């Protein structure tokens, strides 16, 4: 996967490390114009985060999506989807760890229409494979 990120963002590096620890091969491209990356991949504002990962099939994984859900998605991509997103940067998601702090969040399907919930993450333990 190629990860597009701002050069000054440290949490993106945490997510890259998480992805590599879960078997993904990552290439990082620094970009000070992430708005162009979002536009090129048609990612609406409400699904954006601090980075975008793109695999060789053109599927997108936006933000701090746990590798567990990336793997589940890749095993059986839902019809009409283009990838997954964890909008914003929820505390406790991979790369956003702060001790025991955790904010529940949803992993959303990126579609050409309205996003749908792929996973509802209520506890930190749900992020593990």
Buried (B, 14 or more C-beta within 10 A) or exposed (E): BEBBBBEEBEBBBBBBEBBEEBEBEEEBEEBEEBEEBBEEBEBEEEBBBBBBBBBEEEBBBBBBBBBBBBEBBBEEBEEEBBBBBBBBBBBBBBBBBEEEEBBEBBBBBBBEEEBEEBBEBEEBEBBEE
